[in-house]
Amino acid sequence: MSVPGDLQYTKSHEWVRVEGDVATVGITDHAQDELGDVVFVEMPEQGATLAAGDSFGAVESVKAVSDLYAPVGGEVVEVNGALEDSPEKINEDPYGEGWILKLRTSDEADLLSAADYEKLLEEES
């Protein structure tokens, strides 16, 4: 799967789609591929306040548990409840139905463009 050009990325393999003051966050196709079959997603409570870089949960797969980090700071306005019963949505559709949370942003963050994220992936492989 290619890296969608309309999103921004973090070095820890989260993606961000900013619409107004709300940022939708998930993990990249590369991250879900490295993890393997996702079996559980730990998410924060709605209303929680996160700073950019804060750990806000974890994705558990058959291979490993990986912490999730907030790419931007803000208040959690929604979590993807569908992941409780169907965590495999992260594997099947990481940039769509596999989103993890939505934050009302309070600050700017140091995010990567799609091109910069692709370069990062090349450097890591």
FITIPA-234520 format. One line per 2 residues: number of its first residue (from 0); their letters; for each residue x, y, z of N, C-alpha, C. Coordinates in nm, 4 decimals, decimal comma, always signed. Atoms other than C-alpha are relative to their C-alpha. Layout:
N
NUM = A = X Y Z X Y Z X Y Z; ...
This chain:
125
0 = MS = +0,0850 -0,1181 +0,0000 +0,0000 +0,0000 +0,0000 +0,0890 +0,1236 +0,0000; -0,0804 -0,1220 +0,0035 +0,1342 +0,3425 -0,0835 -0,0359 +0,0892 +0,1186
2 = VP = +0,0210 -0,0953 -0,1081 +0,1591 +0,6267 +0,1655 -0,0939 +0,1093 -0,0514; +0,0918 -0,1034 +0,0484 -0,1482 +0,8524 +0,1224 +0,0599 +0,1399 +0,0119
4 = GD = -0,0604 -0,1329 +0,0044 -0,0382 +1,2011 +0,0220 -0,0765 +0,1065 +0,0760; +0,0816 -0,1016 -0,0669 -0,3220 +1,3803 +0,2030 +0,0100 -0,0059 +0,1525
6 = LQ = -0,0163 +0,0144 -0,1447 -0,2092 +1,2746 +0,5517 +0,1370 +0,0503 +0,0419; -0,1309 -0,0307 -0,0562 +0,0769 +1,3728 +0,7818 +0,0381 -0,1169 +0,0910
8 = YT = -0,0518 +0,1191 -0,0662 +0,2947 +1,1254 +0,9712 +0,0973 +0,0353 +0,1117; -0,0997 -0,0150 -0,1062 +0,5140 +1,0768 +1,2765 +0,1102 -0,1035 -0,0214
10 = KS = -0,1098 +0,0959 +0,0078 +0,8470 +0,9009 +1,3124 -0,0348 -0,1308 +0,0701; +0,0427 +0,1215 -0,0703 +0,6682 +0,6516 +1,5410 -0,1152 -0,0701 -0,0734
12 = HE = +0,0908 +0,0691 +0,0925 +0,4394 +0,5500 +1,2484 -0,1492 +0,0192 +0,0293; +0,1409 -0,0371 -0,0058 +0,1141 +0,7243 +1,3383 -0,0285 +0,0919 -0,1191
14 = WV = +0,0431 -0,0947 +0,1030 -0,0827 +0,9103 +1,0699 -0,1016 +0,0954 +0,0606; +0,0901 -0,1038 -0,0486 -0,2858 +1,2277 +1,1169 -0,0726 +0,0620 -0,1188
16 = RV = +0,0799 -0,0750 +0,0974 -0,5709 +1,3775 +0,9140 -0,0628 +0,1159 +0,0762; +0,0507 -0,1174 -0,0694 -0,6443 +1,7350 +1,0268 -0,1125 +0,0616 -0,0818
18 = EG = +0,1151 -0,0662 +0,0611 -0,9889 +1,8765 +0,9486 -0,0478 +0,1048 +0,0989; +0,0300 -0,1073 -0,0943 -1,0421 +2,2167 +1,1092 +0,0894 -0,0138 +0,1213
20 = DV = -0,0812 +0,0162 -0,1215 -0,9328 +2,1770 +1,4717 -0,0055 -0,1429 +0,0538; +0,0068 +0,1396 -0,0425 -0,9926 +1,7999 +1,4836 +0,0996 -0,0840 -0,0812
22 = AT = -0,0995 +0,0871 +0,0627 -0,7120 +1,5536 +1,4123 -0,0408 -0,1449 +0,0221; +0,0258 +0,1435 -0,0080 -0,7985 +1,1907 +1,3334 +0,1348 -0,0703 -0,0047
24 = VG = -0,1296 +0,0660 -0,0160 -0,5146 +0,9557 +1,4323 -0,0159 -0,1509 -0,0159; -0,0064 +0,1454 +0,0105 -0,4271 +0,5977 +1,3384 +0,1444 -0,0412 -0,0160
26 = IT = -0,1367 +0,0457 +0,0288 -0,1244 +0,3816 +1,2683 +0,0102 -0,0293 -0,1491; -0,0219 +0,0141 +0,1441 +0,0278 +0,3508 +0,9239 -0,0083 -0,1455 -0,0447
28 = DH = +0,0008 +0,1330 +0,0587 +0,0045 +0,0550 +0,6903 +0,1308 -0,0724 +0,0336; -0,1303 +0,0590 -0,0350 +0,3774 -0,0035 +0,7544 -0,0041 -0,0527 +0,1436
30 = AQ = +0,0026 +0,0402 -0,1409 +0,3156 -0,0177 +1,1318 -0,0858 -0,1247 +0,0198; +0,0858 +0,1180 -0,0190 +0,0250 -0,2628 +1,1083 +0,0621 -0,1230 -0,0631
32 = DE = -0,0663 +0,1117 +0,0672 +0,2255 -0,4785 +0,8668 +0,1117 -0,0568 +0,0880; -0,1079 +0,0435 -0,0894 +0,5207 -0,4900 +1,1089 -0,0567 -0,0735 +0,1220
34 = LG = +0,0602 +0,0608 -0,1194 +0,2894 -0,5783 +1,4005 -0,0584 -0,1378 -0,0285; +0,0726 +0,1237 +0,0278 +0,1017 -0,8574 +1,2265 -0,1440 +0,0148 +0,0453
36 = DV = +0,1428 -0,0015 -0,0316 -0,2517 -0,9527 +1,3280 -0,0277 +0,0706 +0,1328; +0,0346 -0,0778 -0,1195 -0,3861 -0,6924 +1,5721 -0,1141 -0,0713 +0,0734
38 = VF = +0,0997 +0,0718 -0,0799 -0,5816 -0,8566 +1,8574 -0,0655 +0,0879 +0,1068; +0,0560 -0,0875 -0,1033 -0,6430 -0,5660 +2,0988 +0,0558 +0,1403 -0,0172
40 = VE = -0,0436 -0,1398 +0,0037 -0,6287 -0,1862 +2,1046 -0,0394 +0,0662 +0,1313; +0,0244 -0,0752 -0,1226 -0,5938 +0,0083 +2,4291 -0,0100 +0,1470 -0,0380
42 = MP = +0,0224 -0,1394 +0,0384 -0,7385 +0,3585 +2,3900 -0,0278 +0,0845 +0,1235; +0,0265 -0,0874 -0,1147 -0,7693 +0,6614 +2,6193 -0,1499 +0,0246 +0,0157
44 = EQ = +0,1387 -0,0398 -0,0242 -1,0954 +0,7831 +2,7714 -0,0316 +0,1247 -0,0810; +0,0450 -0,1234 +0,0625 -1,2954 +1,0398 +2,5808 +0,0081 +0,1100 +0,1052
46 = GA = -0,0158 -0,1107 -0,0941 -1,2237 +1,3788 +2,7404 +0,1401 +0,0123 +0,0554; -0,1391 -0,0069 -0,0472 -0,8614 +1,2936 +2,8250 +0,0748 +0,1085 -0,0769
48 = TL = -0,0822 -0,1017 +0,0646 -0,6077 +1,5670 +2,7506 +0,1394 -0,0578 -0,0204; -0,1325 +0,0529 +0,0349 -0,2858 +1,4679 +2,5717 +0,0889 +0,1124 -0,0499
50 = AA = -0,0997 -0,0879 +0,0603 +0,0308 +1,6588 +2,4902 +0,0648 -0,0762 -0,1147; -0,0692 +0,0645 +0,1114 +0,2139 +1,5912 +2,1652 +0,1125 -0,0860 +0,0564
52 = GD = -0,1032 +0,0913 -0,0457 +0,4374 +1,2886 +2,2232 -0,0418 -0,0887 +0,1154; +0,0479 +0,0844 -0,1094 +0,2327 +1,1467 +2,5132 -0,0400 -0,1370 -0,0522
54 = SF = +0,0513 +0,1329 +0,0303 +0,1686 +0,7734 +2,5096 -0,1479 +0,0007 +0,0372; +0,1434 -0,0043 -0,0289 -0,2092 +0,7334 +2,4836 -0,0648 -0,1379 -0,0030
56 = GA = +0,0561 +0,1340 +0,0050 -0,2532 +0,3573 +2,4521 +0,0994 -0,0932 -0,0652; -0,0874 +0,0999 +0,0610 -0,1193 +0,0500 +2,2808 -0,0790 -0,0853 -0,0975
58 = VE = +0,0557 +0,0967 +0,0934 -0,1804 -0,1863 +1,9938 +0,0691 -0,1323 +0,0294; -0,0540 +0,1316 -0,0312 -0,1388 -0,5533 +2,0800 -0,0261 -0,0920 -0,1187
60 = SV = +0,0136 +0,0956 +0,1093 -0,0734 -0,8087 +1,8097 +0,0471 -0,1364 +0,0482; -0,0487 +0,1330 -0,0368 +0,0136 -1,1764 +1,8068 +0,1512 +0,0014 +0,0210
62 = KA = -0,1458 -0,0079 -0,0095 +0,3798 -1,0673 +1,7810 +0,0505 +0,0894 +0,1117; -0,0572 -0,1021 -0,0887 +0,4181 -0,7627 +2,0067 -0,1081 +0,0946 +0,0507
64 = VS = +0,0831 -0,1110 -0,0456 +0,2666 -0,4754 +2,2000 +0,0768 +0,1269 -0,0322; -0,0640 -0,1262 +0,0350 +0,3422 -0,1273 +2,0655 -0,0771 +0,1164 +0,0587
66 = DL = +0,0624 -0,1203 -0,0532 +0,2761 +0,1988 +2,2446 -0,0422 +0,0920 -0,1132; +0,0490 -0,1016 +0,0937 +0,0803 +0,4690 +2,0636 +0,0332 +0,1366 +0,0582
68 = YA = -0,0398 -0,1329 -0,0447 +0,1943 +0,8317 +2,0801 -0,0822 +0,1062 -0,0704; +0,0801 -0,1087 +0,0557 -0,0110 +1,1461 +2,0308 +0,0864 +0,0845 -0,0931
70 = PV = -0,0772 -0,0817 +0,0923 +0,1138 +1,3230 +1,7179 -0,0209 +0,1495 +0,0222; +0,0307 -0,1385 -0,0341 -0,0510 +1,6464 +1,8324 -0,0634 +0,0003 +0,1388
72 = GG = +0,0642 -0,0117 -0,1298 -0,1737 +1,7723 +2,1665 -0,1455 +0,0394 -0,0161; +0,1391 -0,0410 +0,0024 -0,5382 +1,8183 +2,2499 -0,0865 -0,0883 +0,0867
74 = EV = +0,0979 +0,0760 -0,0771 -0,8538 +1,6745 +2,4020 -0,0563 -0,1118 -0,0861; +0,0585 +0,1139 +0,0708 -0,9771 +1,3284 +2,3022 -0,1508 +0,0252 -0,0116
76 = VE = +0,1428 -0,0255 +0,0201 -1,3192 +1,3963 +2,1467 -0,0743 -0,1251 -0,0463; +0,0652 +0,1243 +0,0419 -1,3849 +1,0465 +2,0105 +0,1047 -0,1099 -0,0079
78 = VN = -0,0828 +0,1182 +0,0225 -1,2358 +0,6968 +2,0190 -0,0792 -0,0949 -0,0884; +0,0647 +0,0924 +0,0938 -1,3098 +0,4286 +1,7606 -0,0453 -0,1246 +0,0757
80 = GA = +0,0548 +0,1105 -0,0778 -1,5323 +0,1984 +1,9650 -0,0091 -0,1302 -0,0780; +0,0082 +0,1210 +0,0822 -1,5573 -0,0445 +1,6715 +0,1236 -0,0878 +0,0173
82 = LE = -0,1236 +0,0777 -0,0162 -1,1973 -0,1507 +1,7450 -0,0059 -0,0936 +0,1207; +0,0118 +0,0886 -0,1157 -1,3054 -0,3062 +2,0773 -0,0406 -0,1405 -0,0441
84 = DS = +0,0477 +0,1295 +0,0487 -1,4912 -0,5839 +1,8939 +0,0734 -0,0471 -0,1255; -0,0636 +0,0341 +0,1279 -1,2976 -0,5707 +1,5658 +0,1354 +0,0693 -0,0151
86 = PE = -0,1311 -0,0657 +0,0102 -0,9330 -0,4712 +1,6260 +0,0690 -0,0261 -0,1339; -0,0608 +0,0322 +0,1297 -0,8464 -0,6359 +1,2911 -0,0264 +0,1071 -0,1050
88 = KI = +0,0243 -0,1111 +0,0935 -0,9893 -0,3235 +1,1208 +0,1290 +0,0790 -0,0238; -0,1289 -0,0694 +0,0162 -0,6422 -0,1744 +1,1806 +0,0819 -0,0686 -0,1094
90 = NE = -0,0718 +0,0729 +0,1043 -0,4925 -0,4486 +0,9608 -0,0681 +0,0173 -0,1357; +0,0752 +0,0005 +0,1256 -0,7680 -0,4372 +0,6997 -0,0076 +0,1375 -0,0659
92 = DP = +0,0236 -0,1338 +0,0546 -0,8099 -0,0591 +0,6593 +0,0637 +0,1054 +0,0915; -0,0655 -0,0872 -0,0980 -0,5449 +0,1357 +0,8569 -0,0292 +0,1491 -0,0198
94 = YG = +0,0229 -0,1425 +0,0256 -0,6247 +0,4691 +0,6875 -0,1484 +0,0347 -0,0053; +0,1441 -0,0227 +0,0061 -1,0045 +0,4278 +0,6978 -0,0663 -0,0433 +0,1295
96 = EG = +0,0742 +0,0491 -0,1168 -1,2114 +0,2191 +0,9397 +0,0899 -0,0330 +0,1188; -0,0931 +0,0324 -0,1080 -0,8971 +0,1445 +1,1441 +0,0537 +0,1203 +0,0760
98 = WI = -0,0446 -0,1163 -0,0781 -0,8604 +0,4998 +1,2796 -0,0167 -0,0299 +0,1484; -0,0001 +0,0327 -0,1428 -0,7989 +0,5048 +1,6561 -0,0700 +0,1068 +0,0841
100 = LK = +0,0640 -0,1049 -0,0790 -0,8991 +0,8427 +1,7988 -0,0031 +0,1311 -0,0750; +0,0082 -0,1369 +0,0523 -0,9915 +1,2029 +1,7252 +0,0297 +0,0953 +0,1151
102 = LR = -0,0405 -0,1006 -0,0985 -0,8347 +1,4954 +1,9090 -0,0419 +0,1385 -0,0471; +0,0169 -0,1425 +0,0300 -0,9454 +1,8586 +1,9258 +0,1355 +0,0615 +0,0313
104 = TS = -0,1399 -0,0385 -0,0153 -0,6009 +2,0030 +1,8690 +0,0154 +0,1323 +0,0724; -0,0310 -0,1214 -0,0747 -0,4475 +2,2622 +2,0947 +0,1365 +0,0549 -0,0376
106 = DE = -0,1330 -0,0492 +0,0372 -0,1044 +2,2924 +1,9379 +0,0427 -0,0593 -0,1333; -0,0593 +0,0526 +0,1226 +0,0998 +2,2383 +1,6255 +0,1025 -0,1050 +0,0396
108 = AD = -0,0986 +0,1041 -0,0295 +0,3270 +1,9383 +1,6032 +0,0973 -0,0109 -0,1154; -0,1033 +0,0226 +0,0996 +0,6351 +1,8348 +1,4141 -0,0365 -0,1257 -0,0786
110 = LL = +0,0481 +0,1132 +0,0776 +0,4714 +1,6139 +1,1499 +0,0729 -0,0099 -0,1330; -0,0677 +0,0263 +0,1266 +0,6148 +1,4572 +0,8359 -0,1010 +0,0001 -0,1151
112 = SA = +0,0812 +0,0132 +0,1211 +0,4745 +1,4933 +0,4848 +0,0079 -0,1451 -0,0466; -0,0036 +0,1358 +0,0553 +0,3994 +1,1759 +0,2885 +0,1372 -0,0308 -0,0593
114 = AD = -0,1311 +0,0210 +0,0632 +0,7251 +1,2190 +0,0938 +0,1086 -0,0223 +0,1056; -0,0994 +0,0157 -0,1069 +0,9293 +1,2606 +0,4133 -0,0189 -0,1329 +0,0719
116 = YE = +0,0261 +0,1283 -0,0653 +0,7584 +0,9563 +0,5671 +0,0515 -0,1150 -0,0862; -0,0517 +0,1036 +0,0907 +0,8416 +0,7459 +0,2593 +0,1527 -0,0083 +0,0113
118 = KL = -0,1454 -0,0008 -0,0171 +1,2073 +0,8540 +0,2985 +0,0398 -0,0695 +0,1301; -0,0252 +0,0646 -0,1280 +1,1979 +0,7467 +0,6633 -0,0116 -0,1515 -0,0125
120 = LE = +0,0181 +0,1437 +0,0182 +1,0657 +0,4038 +0,5642 +0,1161 -0,0609 -0,0773; -0,1142 +0,0487 +0,0782 +1,3436 +0,3656 +0,3057 +0,1243 -0,0114 +0,0873
122 = EE = -0,1169 +0,0004 -0,0885 +1,6047 +0,4562 +0,5700 -0,0059 -0,1145 +0,1000; +0,0151 +0,1059 -0,0992 +1,4620 +0,2004 +0,8136 +0,0149 -0,1396 -0,0580
124 = S = -0,0032 +0,1350 +0,0571 +1,4547 -0,0874 +0,5661 +0,1386 -0,0408 -0,0471
